[in-house]
Amino acid sequence: MLRNLISNLALIIEACKREFKLIFSDSAVVMSYMLSVMLVGFFYSYVYSHETFDDLPIAIVDNDQAKLGQQVGRMIDATHQLKVVYKTSDFDAAKEIYDKGDIRGIITIPKDFTKDMQKGKVPSISVYADASYMLYYKQTIGAVMVSMGTFNAQVEVNKAMAKSTPMDQAVATRRPFNVTAVPLYNINVGYATFLMPVVFIIALQTLQLTAMGIMGGTLRESGRFAQVFAYAEKRRFGNVFLTFGRSLAYLVISMVLLLIEVLIVLHVYNLPQRGKLIEIIVFLIPVILAITFLGMGLVNFFKRREDAIMSVTVFSIPALMISGTSWPTIAFPAWIENISVLAPSTLGVKGFVSLTQFGASLSEINDVFIKMWGLCIFYFIFAVWTNRRFRREENK
């Protein structure tokens, strides 16, 4: 009994050591796996490090050329979201500048705007916002809506005061209650805080699967799969211990890479990390193992090393989509939502974001953690079968 235990433990350690050797002996694997994950973490975080962008350039077409119209222009320019870089009364001139890409929106104040306001009419201000890029559109519309809300409030308060209503009462009549907006978790409503924790997991999954596919495809192409793993021959449950030992190498490497992202990248770029480190590590264990076992199983589809580069990269965008980042999962068709859990990144992103950004404890995401282990076991069986299959086929 003890001898078998020692023998199996030795097999696990040997499999781990040889997997490390295989990884570091292939420069393409090192580049596409370790260096690329690091590059993605630091580069993407640097690009999005400003979180939000201000002073979006716009033009104001003032056909009113009167006091109130000019006040509207000043109020819009005073917002941190927009910067009025061009003022004119010629819409065609503003459109020409827009077409050149020098501005991202046009705001038109109609003729007789001041007169209509004084007569009690309700004139309209036209906002031409660049909806081809949603952040530009949101920035422009949001700033104009806030400015116009303040402007309308001033007009109503002034009208009430003109009828001898005290200022406090006039303000209270216009705004009977206050609304306090409190952004949860993403306090600055920043893009990097929203995106980067998701990118860490999906980048690791994509690049690790690519590297494992390159390595597995190389072994299949050269017919050396059985030869490389021959040390596990003639042992009971040898394929199980072989699979587990191989996975330890990826567990160590990927865990180090993700901890660098959590401890260094998030800190360098002032991105929040609210979770307990030990709980994050515990959660990442089944995430990394599920990715690893999936990578071993995908060798069934990679006959050459080039196959992995083309195939896995294609599925990186769907992986981002089904994670719920680019589109909320509640809007998914039911069948897509159900099969999305087959990608380790789907549950991995959900749990990782909950721990690092929401500050949740592991017990609070217990359902995700259990599902992650279930997926891990599923792909472990797939990986054991794959290792057994190729070792047997090449030995025939």
TORDRENDREN-818417 format. One record per residue (C-alpha): x, y, z. Coordinates in nm, 2 decimals, decimal comma, padded with zeros to 4 digits. Example, Ala and Ser with C-alpha at 12.3 -4.5 7.8 and 13.67 -1.06 7.14 Angstrom:
// TORDRENDREN-818417
c1; c2; c3
01,23; -00,45; 00,78
01,37; -00,11; 00,71
//
This chain:
// TORDRENDREN-818417
c1; c2; c3
00,00; 00,00; 00,00
00,27; 00,24; 00,11
00,49; 00,14; -00,19
00,20; 00,21; -00,43
00,14; 00,54; -00,27
00,51; 00,64; -00,31
00,52; 00,51; -00,66
00,21; 00,71; -00,76
00,35; 01,02; -00,60
00,67; 00,97; -00,78
00,48; 00,94; -01,11
00,30; 01,27; -01,04
00,62; 01,45; -00,96
00,79; 01,31; -01,26
00,50; 01,41; -01,49
00,51; 01,76; -01,35
00,89; 01,79; -01,40
00,87; 01,66; -01,76
00,58; 01,89; -01,84
00,78; 02,19; -01,72
01,07; 02,07; -01,94
00,83; 02,04; -02,24
00,70; 02,39; -02,18
01,03; 02,57; -02,15
01,19; 02,38; -02,44
00,95; 02,53; -02,69
01,00; 02,90; -02,74
00,66; 02,94; -02,91
00,49; 02,80; -02,60
00,68; 03,03; -02,37
00,60; 03,33; -02,59
00,23; 03,25; -02,64
00,17; 03,15; -02,28
00,38; 03,32; -02,02
00,51; 03,63; -02,19
00,18; 03,71; -02,38
-00,03; 03,68; -02,06
00,21; 03,93; -01,89
00,21; 04,16; -02,19
-00,17; 04,16; -02,21
-00,21; 04,24; -01,84
00,04; 04,53; -01,84
-00,04; 04,67; -02,18
-00,41; 04,67; -02,17
-00,41; 04,81; -01,82
-00,18; 05,09; -01,93
-00,41; 05,17; -02,23
-00,72; 05,19; -02,01
-00,54; 05,34; -01,70
-00,72; 05,68; -01,74
-01,05; 05,50; -01,67
-01,26; 05,78; -01,81
-01,20; 06,04; -02,08
-01,30; 06,41; -02,05
-01,32; 06,71; -02,28
-01,47; 06,54; -02,58
-01,45; 06,80; -02,86
-01,78; 06,92; -02,99
-01,92; 07,22; -03,19
-02,21; 07,45; -03,10
-02,42; 07,59; -03,38
-02,58; 07,90; -03,22
-02,86; 08,03; -03,45
-03,00; 08,24; -03,16
-02,71; 08,46; -03,09
-02,88; 08,59; -02,78
-02,82; 08,58; -02,41
-02,99; 08,25; -02,32
-02,85; 08,07; -02,61
-02,50; 08,18; -02,52
-02,57; 08,07; -02,16
-02,66; 07,72; -02,28
-02,33; 07,70; -02,47
-02,13; 07,81; -02,16
-02,31; 07,55; -01,94
-02,23; 07,27; -02,18
-01,87; 07,38; -02,21
-01,84; 07,39; -01,83
-01,91; 07,01; -01,80
-01,60; 06,79; -01,76
-01,73; 06,56; -02,03
-01,74; 06,80; -02,32
-01,52; 07,08; -02,46
-01,66; 07,33; -02,71
-01,38; 07,38; -02,96
-01,59; 07,54; -03,24
-01,88; 07,79; -03,23
-02,06; 07,90; -03,54
-02,40; 07,99; -03,68
-02,34; 07,78; -03,99
-02,45; 07,41; -03,95
-02,28; 07,31; -04,28
-01,94; 07,45; -04,15
-01,98; 07,24; -03,83
-02,08; 06,94; -04,03
-01,76; 06,97; -04,24
-01,55; 06,98; -03,93
-01,73; 06,68; -03,80
-01,67; 06,49; -04,12
-01,30; 06,56; -04,08
-01,30; 06,39; -03,74
-01,20; 06,71; -03,55
-01,52; 06,70; -03,34
-01,74; 06,42; -03,21
-02,08; 06,59; -03,18
-02,28; 06,90; -03,29
-02,53; 07,08; -03,07
-02,77; 07,32; -03,24
-02,95; 07,60; -03,06
-03,24; 07,71; -03,28
-03,32; 08,06; -03,40
-03,54; 08,26; -03,16
-03,45; 08,03; -02,87
-03,44; 08,32; -02,63
-03,76; 08,48; -02,75
-03,95; 08,15; -02,73
-03,83; 08,09; -02,37
-03,95; 08,44; -02,28
-04,29; 08,37; -02,43
-04,32; 08,05; -02,23
-04,28; 07,82; -02,53
-04,07; 07,51; -02,51
-03,80; 07,52; -02,78
-03,58; 07,22; -02,87
-03,21; 07,19; -02,88
-03,08; 06,93; -03,13
-02,79; 06,71; -03,04
-02,60; 06,52; -03,31
-02,39; 06,27; -03,13
-02,15; 06,01; -03,28
-02,35; 05,69; -03,21
-02,10; 05,47; -03,40
-01,90; 05,47; -03,08
-02,12; 05,42; -02,78
-01,89; 05,60; -02,53
-01,89; 05,92; -02,74
-02,27; 05,90; -02,77
-02,32; 05,84; -02,40
-02,07; 06,12; -02,31
-02,24; 06,38; -02,53
-02,60; 06,30; -02,45
-02,53; 06,27; -02,08
-02,35; 06,61; -02,05
-02,62; 06,79; -02,25
-02,90; 06,63; -02,04
-02,73; 06,74; -01,72
-02,67; 07,09; -01,85
-03,03; 07,13; -01,98
-03,17; 06,99; -01,65
-02,98; 07,26; -01,46
-03,08; 07,53; -01,71
-03,45; 07,44; -01,70
-03,44; 07,44; -01,32
-03,29; 07,79; -01,32
-03,56; 07,91; -01,56
-03,84; 07,77; -01,35
-03,69; 07,91; -01,02
-03,66; 08,25; -01,18
-04,02; 08,25; -01,30
-04,14; 08,15; -00,95
-03,93; 08,43; -00,79
-04,07; 08,68; -01,04
-04,41; 08,60; -00,89
-04,28; 08,70; -00,54
-04,21; 08,34; -00,44
-03,92; 08,32; -00,19
-03,61; 08,16; -00,34
-03,60; 07,86; -00,10
-03,97; 07,78; -00,17
-03,91; 07,82; -00,54
-03,62; 07,58; -00,53
-03,82; 07,33; -00,32
-04,11; 07,35; -00,56
-03,88; 07,28; -00,86
-03,70; 07,00; -00,68
-03,91; 06,84; -00,40
-03,65; 06,58; -00,33
-03,28; 06,50; -00,40
-03,15; 06,19; -00,57
-02,81; 06,07; -00,46
-02,64; 05,84; -00,71
-02,40; 05,59; -00,55
-02,20; 05,38; -00,80
-02,13; 05,04; -00,64
-01,79; 04,87; -00,68
-01,68; 05,07; -00,98
-01,68; 05,40; -00,79
-01,52; 05,61; -01,08
-01,74; 05,43; -01,34
-01,40; 05,35; -01,50
-01,36; 05,14; -01,81
-01,04; 04,96; -01,68
-01,20; 04,87; -01,35
-01,49; 04,72; -01,55
-01,28; 04,54; -01,82
-00,94; 04,43; -01,69
-01,04; 04,16; -01,43
-01,24; 03,99; -01,71
-00,94; 04,03; -01,96
-00,71; 03,86; -01,71
-00,91; 03,54; -01,70
-01,00; 03,53; -02,07
-00,65; 03,61; -02,18
-00,51; 03,33; -01,96
-00,76; 03,08; -02,10
-00,70; 03,17; -02,46
-00,32; 03,19; -02,44
-00,28; 02,88; -02,22
-00,51; 02,67; -02,45
-00,31; 02,80; -02,75
00,02; 02,70; -02,59
-00,11; 02,36; -02,49
-00,25; 02,31; -02,84
00,09; 02,40; -03,00
00,27; 02,15; -02,78
00,01; 01,88; -02,82
-00,01; 01,93; -03,19
00,37; 01,91; -03,22
00,37; 01,57; -03,03
00,10; 01,43; -03,26
00,26; 01,56; -03,57
00,59; 01,40; -03,49
00,43; 01,08; -03,35
00,61; 01,12; -03,02
00,31; 01,15; -02,78
00,34; 00,79; -02,64
00,72; 00,81; -02,64
00,73; 01,13; -02,44
00,49; 00,99; -02,18
00,62; 00,64; -02,18
00,74; 00,67; -01,82
00,38; 00,61; -01,71
00,36; 00,27; -01,87
00,22; -00,04; -01,70
00,09; 00,13; -01,39
-00,25; 00,10; -01,25
-00,44; 00,43; -01,30
-00,12; 00,55; -01,46
-00,31; 00,79; -01,69
-00,49; 00,94; -01,40
-00,17; 01,02; -01,22
00,00; 01,13; -01,54
-00,28; 01,37; -01,61
-00,28; 01,51; -01,26
00,10; 01,55; -01,26
00,10; 01,73; -01,60
-00,17; 01,97; -01,47
00,04; 02,07; -01,17
00,29; 02,24; -01,40
00,02; 02,46; -01,55
-00,13; 02,52; -01,21
00,19; 02,66; -01,08
00,27; 02,88; -01,39
-00,08; 03,01; -01,44
-00,13; 03,08; -01,07
00,20; 03,28; -01,06
00,08; 03,48; -01,37
-00,26; 03,56; -01,22
-00,11; 03,66; -00,89
00,12; 03,90; -01,07
-00,19; 04,05; -01,23
-00,37; 04,07; -00,90
-00,08; 04,19; -00,68
00,12; 04,40; -00,92
-00,08; 04,51; -01,22
-00,39; 04,61; -01,03
-00,17; 04,80; -00,78
00,05; 04,97; -01,04
-00,26; 05,11; -01,23
-00,46; 05,19; -00,92
-00,74; 04,94; -01,00
-00,94; 04,81; -00,70
-00,87; 04,47; -00,54
-01,11; 04,42; -00,25
-01,09; 04,04; -00,20
-00,89; 03,83; 00,04
-00,58; 03,69; -00,14
-00,61; 03,34; 00,01
-00,98; 03,31; -00,11
-00,88; 03,43; -00,46
-00,61; 03,17; -00,47
-00,84; 02,89; -00,36
-01,10; 02,99; -00,62
-00,84; 03,01; -00,90
-00,73; 02,65; -00,84
-01,03; 02,49; -01,01
-01,04; 02,76; -01,27
-00,68; 02,69; -01,38
-00,72; 02,32; -01,36
-01,04; 02,33; -01,57
-00,86; 02,53; -01,84
-00,56; 02,29; -01,82
-00,77; 01,97; -01,85
-00,97; 02,13; -02,14
-00,64; 02,21; -02,31
-00,53; 01,84; -02,28
-00,86; 01,73; -02,42
-00,85; 01,97; -02,71
-00,54; 01,79; -02,84
-00,79; 01,55; -03,00
-00,86; 01,83; -03,26
-00,51; 01,95; -03,32
-00,31; 01,73; -03,55
-00,05; 02,00; -03,62
00,09; 02,29; -03,40
-00,06; 02,55; -03,63
-00,41; 02,42; -03,58
-00,42; 02,55; -03,22
-00,32; 02,90; -03,31
-00,60; 02,94; -03,56
-00,87; 02,75; -03,37
-00,83; 02,88; -03,02
-00,79; 03,24; -03,13
-01,12; 03,23; -03,32
-01,30; 03,13; -03,00
-01,15; 03,41; -02,78
-01,42; 03,66; -02,89
-01,71; 03,42; -02,82
-01,55; 03,35; -02,48
-01,56; 03,72; -02,40
-01,92; 03,75; -02,52
-02,06; 03,46; -02,32
-01,88; 03,58; -02,01
-02,15; 03,85; -01,99
-01,90; 04,14; -02,03
-02,00; 04,27; -02,38
-02,37; 04,18; -02,33
-02,56; 04,09; -02,01
-02,63; 03,72; -01,97
-03,00; 03,79; -01,89
-03,04; 03,90; -02,25
-02,89; 03,57; -02,38
-03,11; 03,30; -02,54
-03,16; 03,02; -02,29
-02,96; 02,77; -02,48
-02,65; 03,00; -02,51
-02,67; 03,07; -02,14
-02,68; 02,70; -02,07
-02,38; 02,60; -02,29
-02,18; 02,90; -02,19
-02,08; 02,73; -01,86
-01,87; 02,48; -02,07
-01,61; 02,75; -02,11
-01,41; 02,77; -01,79
-01,38; 03,15; -01,83
-01,76; 03,20; -01,79
-01,77; 03,08; -01,43
-01,41; 03,19; -01,38
-01,49; 03,55; -01,47
-01,80; 03,56; -01,25
-01,62; 03,43; -00,94
-01,30; 03,63; -01,00
-01,49; 03,96; -01,04
-01,70; 03,88; -00,74
-01,40; 03,82; -00,52
-01,16; 04,10; -00,65
-01,41; 04,38; -00,74
-01,72; 04,31; -00,52
-01,53; 04,21; -00,22
-01,74; 03,89; -00,18
-01,62; 03,60; 00,03
-01,58; 03,25; -00,10
-01,88; 03,14; 00,09
-02,09; 03,40; -00,08
-02,01; 03,26; -00,43
-02,03; 02,90; -00,31
-02,26; 02,80; -00,60
-02,01; 02,93; -00,86
-01,72; 02,76; -00,67
-01,90; 02,42; -00,67
-01,99; 02,45; -01,04
-01,63; 02,53; -01,12
-01,51; 02,21; -00,95
-01,78; 02,02; -01,13
-01,66; 02,15; -01,46
-01,30; 02,08; -01,35
-01,39; 01,71; -01,29
-01,57; 01,69; -01,62
-01,27; 01,81; -01,81
-01,04; 01,59; -01,60
-01,22; 01,28; -01,72
-01,19; 01,41; -02,08
-00,82; 01,47; -02,03
-00,75; 01,13; -01,88
-00,93; 00,97; -02,17
-00,73; 01,18; -02,42
-00,39; 01,09; -02,27
-00,49; 00,72; -02,26
-00,61; 00,73; -02,62
-00,30; 00,87; -02,78
-00,06; 00,67; -02,57
-00,24; 00,35; -02,68
-00,28; 00,45; -03,04
00,09; 00,53; -03,09
00,20; 00,21; -02,91
00,00; -00,01; -03,16
//
